[in-house]
Amino acid sequence: MTQVKLNKSALSLQQKNLKNYERYLPSLELKRKKLLSVRVQLDEQIKHVQAEELRIKETIQNDLPMASAMLPQLGRLISIQSINVHEENIVGAKVPVFGSVEFNIKEYAYLNTPHWFETAIALIRALVELGLQIKLLLSAQEILAGEIKTVTQRKNLFEKVLIPEALKQIRLIQIFLSDNERAGVVSSKIAKRKRPVS
């Protein structure tokens, strides 16, 4: 660190810095807690969406075993037309949020398909939509993790480095100033004694 000047203006500057650090620290802690709470909500949302995806896969496997043989054909019929994603600002972190997805389904001969064909297409659409949701939720989770790391580093910087350093500098300057003041008083008393009495 740089050498601190041992005078009253340096003392005033260090006290001002300390006051700013102590004022900024609670807002960092609050931001960190909010980000952690949003991350917990996001984790719950991911679990919920993954459970729904698993349920649909099990439905396809158990209720429509004949669809597994036709999955390549079904996949060729369905294509994504557009995905609606918007950003949400969560305590300064811009997080992607899934809006909706529109599919383009190619025309097919309705009467030439099995009775379960429509259900299979609907389930595949739901699977694709859930897969997109999971991707965006994982991306949001990653962004929040990075933001939490940054805020925690800043909080630790203030809490463990800047505030203790400012307190140490203030104490050092106060001791130096009080020693100088004492030395001045002592030297003036010595000077008074040495003056001849008239």
N, C-alpha and C positions, 0 to 999 in steps of 0.2 A: 504494500500500500504506500501511498505518497506520504511524505512527512507533513504532519499537521503543524501549522503555526500555533504557537502558544500565546495567544492574545485574546482580548475580549471579543473581537469580531469573529475569530475562529470559533470561540465558545458559542456565540450567538448562532452562527451558521450550523454548528453541530447540533444544537438544541432544536433548531428549525427542521433540520433533516430528520432527527429522531421523531419529532412530532408528526412529520409527513409519513414516515415509515409506519408508525403506530396507527395512523389514521387509515393507511392503505391496506394493512394486514387483515383487518376483519372483512373487507370486501373481497379479498382473495380467498379467504376461508369460506365465505358465503358462496362465491362462484364455484369453488371446488365441491362443496356439498351439493349444490344444485346439479352440477354435471354428474356427480356420482349417483344422485337420485334418478336422473334421466337415464343413465346407463343401466341401472337396475330395471327400470321400466322397459328399456329396450331389450334387455336379456329375457324378460318375461314375454315380451312380444315375439321374439325370435323362437322361444320354446313353443309358444302357442301356434305359430305359423308352421313350424316343423312338425308338430303333432298333427295338425290338419293335413299337411302334405302326406304324412305317413298313413293317416286314416284313408285318404283317397287312393293311395297306392294299394293298400290292403283291400279296399272295395273293388278296385279293378282286378286284383289278383283273385279274390274270392268270388265275387259276383259275376265278373265278366272274364273268365279264363280264356274264352275264345278270342277276346280282343287282343291278347298278347301276340298272337300269330299275325294279326292285321295291323299292328302298331306302325310299321313302316308306311303302309298305305294311308293310315289315319294322319300320320305326321306330314305327308305330302299335301293333304287337303287343308291343313291349318297353317296359316302364316300370320305373323304379327304385323299389323298395319301401323299402329302407333302406340307409344308408351308415354303416359303423362306423368312426369316427375317434377316436383317443385322443391325448392329449398326452404328449410325452416331455420330461423336463427334461434339457437338455444344458448343463451348467455354468451353471445359473441361467436359461437361455433356454427358455421353453416352446414347443415345436415340435410342430405337428400331424403325426401319423403315420397313414397309411392302414391300416385294418384289413381291411375287406372291404366288398362291396356285394352286396345281394340284389336280384334282378330279379323282376318280376312279368310273366310272359308270358301274354298272352291266349290263350284256346283257339282253335284253328283246325282246319280239316278236314285231318287228316294225309294222307289218301289223295288229296285234291284239290290237293296242292302238289307242285312239282317235287322231284326227288331231292336237289338241292343246298340245299333250303330250310333244313333243320336245320343244316347247316354254316354257312350264311350267318348264321343267328340266333346261333350260337355265336361266330362271328367278330365280329359287331356287339357282342355282350355284352363280348367281350374288349377291343374298341376303346373302349367306354364306360368300362370299368374302368381301362384304361390312361390315358384322358383325365383321369379323376378323380385317379389317382395323380400324374400330371404337375402338375395344379393344386395338389395338396397339397405336392408337393415344391418347386414354385416359391414357394409361400407360406412354407414352412420356410426356403428359401434367402433370401428377403427378410427374415425375422425374424432369421436368423443374421447377415446383412449389417449390419442395424441394431445388433445386439448387438456385433459386431466393431468397428463404428465407435465405439460408446460406450466400449468397453474400451480401444481405441487412444487415444481422446481422454484418458481418465483416466491411462493410462500416460504419455502425453506431458506431461500436466499435472504428474505427479509427477517425471518424468525431466528435463523441460526448464524447469519453473517453480519448483515447491515445493522440491525438493532444492537447486538452486543458490541460491535465495533464502535458505533456511535456512543454508546454508554461508556465504553473504555476511554475514548478520546475526550469526552466531556469530563470524566473523572480526572484524567491526566491534566487537562487544561486548568481545571479548578484547583488542583493541588499546586500546579506551577504558579498560578496567579496568587493564591493565598500565601505561598512561600515568598513570592516577590513582595507582597504587601507587608508580611511580617519582617522581611529583611529591610524594607524601607523604614518601618517603625523603629526597628533596632538601630539602624544607622543614624536616624534622626536623634534618638536618645543619646547615642554615643557622641554625636556632634554637639549636643547641648551640654554634655558634661565637659567636653574639651574647651568650650567657650569660656573665656575668662569672665569671671564675675566682676562687675564694676562697682 
